[in-house]
Amino acid sequence: MGFPPNSYCSLLCVMVLLPALCHSQDAFVFSRATYYGSPDCLGTPTGACGFGEYGKTINDGSVSGVSRLYRDGTGCGACYQVRCKIPQLCGEDGVKVVVTDYGEGDKTDFILSTRSYSRLARPNAALDLFAYGVVDVEYQRIPCQYPGYNLMVKVHEYSRFPEYLAVIFLYQAGQNDITAMEVWQADCQQWRGMRKAYGAVWDMANPPVGALDVRVQVNGSAGLKWVLLNSVIPSKWNAGVVYDTAIQLN
């Protein structure tokens, strides 16, 4: 018993299109979002990720605090596309945000900066959207893009040369998580692990003397891998200074 030719065509179309449709639907996760106020509509320099002023202005202030997506700080610096679900008020593309803080709301995954929240809206609809306070959204993680920037490592302001070193990575492109960080101890010929202090900040007491070779464990679409950063931190490092790694993680 066979099928007529037109049935084969219909079946073929279903087999080809169904996986694509399922993938498209699975790409976005449904949630809720709200916003926090600030005098300049940007992010906060005191966010839980530890980015400081970078966390206020990166991505033109389109930043967000998150709850579940914070992942004990591993989610800091990740990028997401967020779209709200009120057709008459919400733009089709939504907003692209960078995670810079931790925050919990009313069953929300995102607490957006005022600027981010306004960019969810269609032209001239932002005030109406603000009146809702909390909106249904869909989101997906996307690669971060920083054209013209390499991955940077900042010696955190809390550092004290030479006995205490704390660092944080800036302009981390791609869609990867840094899950471990180690420094080469030349006199012992071994790698020393750094501690996740809080947010995206890594630290260690009594770091090795001299220019520091660092390696970071990166978890991305290719799985776990170690990335080596040779002499990325100079021998006479200074708190608050940002050093260029000369690479990117994308």
NORTARA-V507051 format. One record per pair of residues at least 4 apart in sequence whose C-alpha atoms are under 6 Angstrom apart, sorted by the first residue. I is the first residue (numbers start at 1). J is the second residue. Records with the same first field share a line. If there is no record, write none. Layout:
# NORTARA-V507051
I: J / J
This chain:
# NORTARA-V507051
3: 7
13: 17
14: 18
28: 138 / 139 / 140
29: 138 / 139
30: 137 / 138
31: 136 / 137 / 138
32: 108 / 135 / 136 / 137
33: 108 / 110 / 111 / 134 / 135
34: 111 / 133 / 134
35: 111 / 112 / 113 / 114
36: 113
37: 114
41: 114 / 115
42: 56 / 61 / 113
43: 56 / 61 / 113
44: 56
45: 52 / 53 / 55 / 56
46: 52
47: 101
48: 101 / 102 / 199
49: 76 / 100 / 101 / 199 / 200
50: 199
51: 55
54: 58
55: 100
57: 61
62: 97 / 115 / 116
63: 97 / 98 / 99 / 113
64: 99 / 111 / 112 / 113
65: 99 / 100 / 101 / 102 / 103 / 110 / 111
66: 70 / 102 / 103 / 109 / 110
67: 102 / 103 / 104 / 109
69: 75
70: 75
71: 75
73: 199 / 200
76: 99 / 100 / 200
77: 98 / 99
78: 98 / 99
79: 97 / 98 / 141 / 142 / 144
80: 96 / 97 / 140 / 141 / 142
81: 95 / 96 / 139 / 140
82: 94 / 95 / 138 / 139
83: 94 / 137 / 138
84: 90 / 136 / 137
85: 136 / 137
86: 90
89: 121 / 122 / 125
90: 120 / 121 / 122
91: 120 / 121 / 122
94: 120
95: 119 / 120
112: 116 / 117
118: 126
121: 125 / 126
143: 174 / 175
144: 173 / 174
145: 173
150: 246 / 247 / 248
151: 171 / 172 / 245 / 247 / 248
152: 169 / 170 / 243 / 244 / 245
153: 168 / 169 / 242 / 243
154: 167 / 168 / 241 / 242
155: 166 / 167 / 239 / 240 / 241
156: 166 / 167 / 239 / 240
157: 239 / 240
159: 164 / 165 / 166 / 239
160: 164
163: 205 / 206
164: 205 / 206
165: 203 / 204
166: 202 / 203
167: 201 / 202
168: 200 / 201
173: 249 / 250
174: 250
176: 219 / 220
177: 218 / 219
178: 217 / 218
179: 217
180: 216 / 217
181: 194 / 215 / 216
182: 191 / 192 / 193 / 194 / 214 / 215
183: 191 / 192 / 213 / 214
184: 190 / 191 / 213
185: 189 / 190 / 191 / 208
194: 203 / 204
195: 202 / 203
196: 202
197: 201 / 202 / 203
210: 235
211: 231 / 233 / 234 / 235
212: 231 / 233
213: 229 / 230 / 231
214: 229
215: 227 / 228 / 229
216: 226 / 227
217: 225 / 226
218: 224 / 225
219: 223 / 224
232: 245
